[in-house]
Amino acid sequence: MNTAGLEICPLPAELEFETLSPLQRGIKRVLVNPLGNYVPARLMRWMLRVGRCRLAAANWRDPGGWESMVISYNGHCSQLADKILVRAGTIPMALRNRKRLAAHLMAQMIEEAAKKQPGHSVHVLCLGAGPGQIVGEAMTQTDAPAHATLVDLSTDAFDYGRKLAEERGLTDRMHFVQADVRDLRNYLRDPPNIVKMLGICEYLEMDQIVTIARAAGEFMPEGGAIVFNSLSRAHGTDRFFRRVFGLHMNHRDPEALCALMAQAGFGNFAVHREPLGVYHVIVGRKVAPAGESVAAPPAT
């Protein structure tokens, strides 16, 4: 993966991540991944149906959707097929690493923003939010005042998200909105200090990423943070996910994504690599154009 020109930040020592030993990596490379990638897709899908694999069923309904994300994040599986895919699969392991890392970083960003505006609640805007697991987890890791607007085109995940918010005592602080993330002006009530775009760039084309980030950045104060991730082919199972799950992801390195975010008015990027090397969690900062002020959303 090309990260020339970008500084890779050290991982927080206090976090526990899932890793693979050199032997496990070797077995995956020479045996497990080739089997998954080249066994006939019909046979593989039949085996997963017979095994009642929840992760496969969720992706067949909605490739890369919120249900498959929740299954991967939670990691609690009863079926053998799920235990193999979710507990030992490189991408689900990396997803859990990404969640831990991103929640930790966002909690720090909330505290940082709260110090800059004493007496005010930090606003987190989550785009393509699903149930908002990472945002909710970040908000529970800090006592700093914060609230979140969670935006998604589909409302399918909102009931589950509201249940999680209630369990965490965040019901009044997490507001779910069904809308196109590009139509921020129609529903954004106050400027976001932090914008989360985790888990969506790999499903978007380059011009879509720039358009969405630019729409969010229009309302952000200078220095406001945007959080997104890159995706590497290091997981070694892209062919499996495309053929068996119908999951087509765009693999981009941190430099490519940072270049896109720079077009939307962001800079000063900090890159954090999760231990398996599948994802980089990247934090960019809103850079106000010289001589221009950052617009605020209309009063409602």
C-alpha positions as CSV (number, residue, x, y, z in Angstrom):
1,M,0.0,0.0,0.0
2,N,1.4,3.4,-1.0
3,T,1.4,5.8,2.0
4,A,4.4,7.9,0.8
5,G,4.1,11.5,2.0
6,L,1.6,10.6,4.8
7,E,2.6,10.0,8.4
8,I,1.3,6.8,10.0
9,C,0.4,7.6,13.6
10,P,1.2,5.1,16.3
11,L,-1.7,2.9,17.6
12,P,-3.0,3.7,21.0
13,A,-1.3,1.4,23.5
14,E,-4.4,1.1,25.6
15,L,-6.5,-0.6,22.9
16,E,-6.6,-4.3,22.3
17,F,-6.7,-5.3,18.7
18,E,-7.2,-8.6,16.9
19,T,-4.1,-9.9,15.1
20,L,-2.9,-12.9,13.1
21,S,0.3,-14.8,13.8
22,P,2.8,-15.3,11.0
23,L,1.7,-18.9,10.8
24,Q,-2.0,-17.9,10.6
25,R,-1.2,-15.4,7.9
26,G,0.7,-18.1,5.9
27,I,-2.2,-20.6,6.2
28,K,-4.6,-18.0,5.0
29,R,-2.4,-17.0,2.1
30,V,-1.7,-20.5,0.7
31,L,-4.8,-22.4,1.7
32,V,-7.8,-20.6,3.1
33,N,-7.9,-17.6,0.7
34,P,-7.4,-19.7,-2.5
35,L,-10.2,-22.0,-1.4
36,G,-12.6,-19.2,-0.8
37,N,-11.6,-17.3,-4.0
38,Y,-11.6,-20.2,-6.4
39,V,-14.1,-22.9,-5.2
40,P,-17.1,-22.6,-7.5
41,A,-19.3,-19.8,-6.3
42,R,-22.5,-21.9,-6.6
43,L,-21.1,-24.6,-4.4
44,M,-19.9,-22.0,-1.8
45,R,-23.3,-20.3,-1.7
46,W,-25.0,-23.7,-1.3
47,M,-22.7,-24.6,1.6
48,L,-23.4,-21.3,3.3
49,R,-27.2,-21.7,2.9
50,V,-27.1,-25.2,4.3
51,G,-25.0,-23.9,7.1
52,R,-27.5,-21.1,7.8
53,C,-24.8,-18.5,7.7
54,R,-26.2,-15.2,9.0
55,L,-23.4,-13.1,7.6
56,A,-23.9,-14.5,4.1
57,A,-27.7,-14.1,4.3
58,A,-27.3,-10.5,5.4
59,N,-25.0,-9.7,2.4
60,W,-27.3,-11.4,-0.1
61,R,-30.1,-9.2,1.1
62,D,-28.0,-6.0,1.2
63,P,-24.4,-6.3,0.2
64,G,-22.2,-4.5,2.7
65,G,-25.3,-3.3,4.6
66,W,-25.8,-2.5,8.2
67,E,-26.9,-6.1,9.3
68,S,-23.7,-7.6,8.0
69,M,-21.7,-4.9,9.7
70,V,-23.5,-5.5,13.0
71,I,-22.8,-9.3,12.8
72,S,-19.1,-8.6,12.1
73,Y,-18.9,-6.0,14.9
74,N,-20.6,-8.1,17.5
75,G,-18.8,-11.4,16.6
76,H,-21.4,-13.5,18.6
77,C,-22.1,-16.5,16.4
78,S,-23.9,-19.8,16.9
79,Q,-23.6,-21.3,13.4
80,L,-20.3,-23.0,12.4
81,A,-20.2,-21.1,9.1
82,D,-20.5,-17.8,10.9
83,K,-17.9,-18.8,13.5
84,I,-15.4,-19.4,10.7
85,L,-16.2,-16.3,8.7
86,V,-16.9,-13.8,11.5
87,R,-14.5,-14.9,14.1
88,A,-11.6,-15.9,11.9
89,G,-12.2,-14.0,8.7
90,T,-9.7,-11.2,8.0
91,I,-12.2,-8.5,7.0
92,P,-14.6,-9.1,10.0
93,M,-11.5,-9.0,12.3
94,A,-10.3,-5.8,10.7
95,L,-13.8,-4.3,11.0
96,R,-13.7,-4.9,14.7
97,N,-10.3,-3.3,14.9
98,R,-11.5,-0.3,12.9
99,K,-14.5,0.1,15.2
100,R,-12.3,0.1,18.3
101,L,-9.8,2.5,16.8
102,A,-12.4,4.9,15.3
103,A,-14.5,5.1,18.5
104,H,-11.3,5.9,20.5
105,L,-10.2,8.6,18.1
106,M,-13.6,10.1,17.9
107,A,-13.9,10.2,21.7
108,Q,-10.7,12.2,21.7
109,M,-11.9,14.5,19.0
110,I,-15.1,15.2,21.0
111,E,-13.1,16.1,24.0
112,E,-10.8,18.3,21.9
113,A,-13.8,20.1,20.4
114,A,-15.5,20.5,23.7
115,K,-12.5,22.4,25.1
116,K,-12.7,24.9,22.3
117,Q,-16.4,25.7,22.9
118,P,-17.1,25.5,26.7
119,G,-20.7,25.2,27.6
120,H,-21.7,23.9,24.1
121,S,-22.5,20.4,23.0
122,V,-20.2,19.0,20.3
123,H,-22.1,18.0,17.2
124,V,-21.1,14.8,15.4
125,L,-22.6,14.3,11.9
126,C,-22.6,10.6,10.8
127,L,-23.1,10.0,7.1
128,G,-24.3,6.6,5.9
129,A,-24.9,6.0,9.6
130,G,-26.7,2.7,9.8
131,P,-27.5,2.1,13.5
132,G,-24.6,4.5,14.6
133,Q,-22.6,1.9,16.6
134,I,-19.2,3.7,16.4
135,V,-20.6,7.1,17.2
136,G,-22.6,5.8,20.1
137,E,-19.5,3.9,21.4
138,A,-17.4,7.1,21.1
139,M,-19.9,9.2,23.0
140,T,-20.0,6.7,25.9
141,Q,-16.2,6.9,26.2
142,T,-16.2,10.5,27.2
143,D,-18.0,12.8,29.6
144,A,-17.7,15.7,27.2
145,P,-21.2,17.0,26.1
146,A,-22.0,15.8,22.6
147,H,-24.9,15.0,20.3
148,A,-25.1,13.3,16.9
149,T,-27.1,13.5,13.7
150,L,-27.2,10.2,12.0
151,V,-28.1,10.2,8.3
152,D,-29.0,7.3,6.0
153,L,-31.1,6.8,2.9
154,S,-32.6,3.7,4.5
155,T,-34.5,3.6,7.8
156,D,-34.0,-0.2,8.2
157,A,-31.2,0.2,10.8
158,F,-32.9,3.0,12.8
159,D,-34.9,0.9,15.2
160,Y,-31.9,-1.1,16.1
161,G,-29.9,2.1,16.4
162,R,-32.5,3.7,18.8
163,K,-32.4,0.5,20.9
164,L,-28.6,0.8,21.2
165,A,-28.9,4.5,22.0
166,E,-31.5,3.7,24.8
167,E,-29.2,1.0,26.3
168,R,-26.4,3.5,26.4
169,G,-28.4,6.4,27.8
170,L,-28.1,8.4,24.6
171,T,-31.7,8.5,23.4
172,D,-32.0,12.3,23.6
173,R,-28.5,12.8,22.1
174,M,-28.7,10.7,18.9
175,H,-31.1,12.0,16.2
176,F,-31.7,9.7,13.2
177,V,-32.6,11.3,9.8
178,Q,-33.7,9.6,6.6
179,A,-32.2,11.7,3.8
180,D,-29.6,11.9,1.1
181,V,-26.3,12.8,2.6
182,R,-25.9,15.5,-0.1
183,D,-29.0,17.4,1.1
184,L,-27.5,18.6,4.4
185,R,-28.9,22.1,4.0
186,N,-32.5,20.7,4.4
187,Y,-32.0,19.1,7.8
188,L,-28.7,20.2,9.4
189,R,-29.7,22.3,12.5
190,D,-26.2,23.3,13.7
191,P,-22.7,23.1,12.3
192,P,-20.9,19.7,12.8
193,N,-17.7,19.7,14.6
194,I,-16.9,16.2,13.5
195,V,-18.1,14.4,10.3
196,K,-17.9,10.6,10.2
197,M,-17.7,8.9,6.8
198,L,-16.5,5.5,7.9
199,G,-17.5,2.4,5.9
200,I,-19.0,4.3,2.9
201,C,-16.1,5.4,0.7
202,E,-15.4,1.9,-0.4
203,Y,-18.9,1.8,-2.0
204,L,-18.7,5.2,-3.7
205,E,-17.1,6.5,-6.9
206,M,-14.5,9.2,-6.6
207,D,-16.7,12.1,-7.6
208,Q,-19.4,11.0,-5.1
209,I,-16.8,11.1,-2.3
210,V,-15.8,14.6,-3.2
211,T,-19.4,15.8,-3.6
212,I,-20.5,14.4,-0.2
213,A,-17.4,15.6,1.7
214,R,-17.7,19.1,0.1
215,A,-21.4,19.3,1.1
216,A,-20.4,18.4,4.7
217,G,-17.4,20.7,4.8
218,E,-19.5,23.7,3.7
219,F,-21.0,23.9,7.2
220,M,-18.0,23.0,9.3
221,P,-15.9,25.4,11.3
222,E,-12.2,25.7,10.4
223,G,-10.4,22.8,12.1
224,G,-13.4,20.6,12.2
225,A,-12.6,16.9,11.7
226,I,-13.7,14.5,9.1
227,V,-13.1,10.7,9.7
228,F,-13.0,8.2,6.9
229,N,-11.2,5.0,6.0
230,S,-9.2,3.5,3.2
231,L,-9.5,-0.2,2.2
232,S,-6.5,-2.4,1.1
233,R,-6.5,-5.7,-0.8
234,A,-4.5,-7.1,2.1
235,H,-7.5,-9.2,3.2
236,G,-6.9,-11.4,0.2
237,T,-10.5,-12.4,-0.3
238,D,-11.9,-9.8,-2.8
239,R,-12.7,-12.5,-5.3
240,F,-14.7,-14.4,-2.7
241,F,-16.7,-11.4,-1.6
242,R,-17.5,-10.5,-5.2
243,R,-18.5,-14.0,-6.4
244,V,-20.2,-15.3,-3.3
245,F,-21.5,-12.3,-1.4
246,G,-22.1,-10.0,-4.4
247,L,-20.0,-7.4,-2.6
248,H,-18.1,-5.0,-4.9
249,M,-15.7,-2.7,-3.0
250,N,-13.4,0.0,-4.2
251,H,-9.9,-0.5,-2.9
252,R,-8.1,2.8,-2.4
253,D,-4.9,3.7,-0.5
254,P,-4.8,6.5,2.0
255,E,-3.0,8.9,-0.4
256,A,-5.7,8.5,-3.0
257,L,-8.5,9.2,-0.5
258,C,-6.7,12.1,1.1
259,A,-6.3,13.6,-2.4
260,L,-10.0,13.4,-2.9
261,M,-10.7,14.9,0.5
262,A,-8.3,17.7,-0.3
263,Q,-10.5,18.6,-3.2
264,A,-13.4,19.1,-0.7
265,G,-11.4,21.5,1.4
266,F,-9.7,19.2,4.0
267,G,-6.0,18.8,4.9
268,N,-3.6,18.1,7.8
269,F,-4.4,14.4,7.5
270,A,-3.5,11.9,10.3
271,V,-3.4,8.3,9.3
272,H,-4.0,5.4,11.7
273,R,-3.4,1.8,10.4
274,E,-5.2,-1.0,12.1
275,P,-2.9,-4.0,12.8
276,L,-4.1,-6.3,10.0
277,G,-3.4,-3.6,7.4
278,V,-6.8,-3.9,5.8
279,Y,-8.1,-0.5,6.9
280,H,-6.5,2.9,7.7
281,V,-8.6,5.2,9.7
282,I,-7.9,8.8,8.5
283,V,-8.7,12.1,10.2
284,G,-8.7,15.3,8.1
285,R,-9.2,18.9,9.2
286,K,-11.3,21.5,7.5
287,V,-9.1,24.2,6.0
288,A,-10.8,27.5,5.4
289,P,-10.0,29.1,2.0
290,A,-7.9,32.2,2.4
291,G,-10.1,35.2,2.8
292,E,-13.2,33.2,3.1
293,S,-15.3,32.2,6.1
294,V,-16.9,28.8,6.6
295,A,-20.7,29.1,6.0
296,A,-23.1,28.1,8.7
297,P,-26.4,26.2,8.0
298,P,-29.6,28.3,7.8
299,A,-31.5,28.9,11.0
300,T,-34.5,26.6,11.5
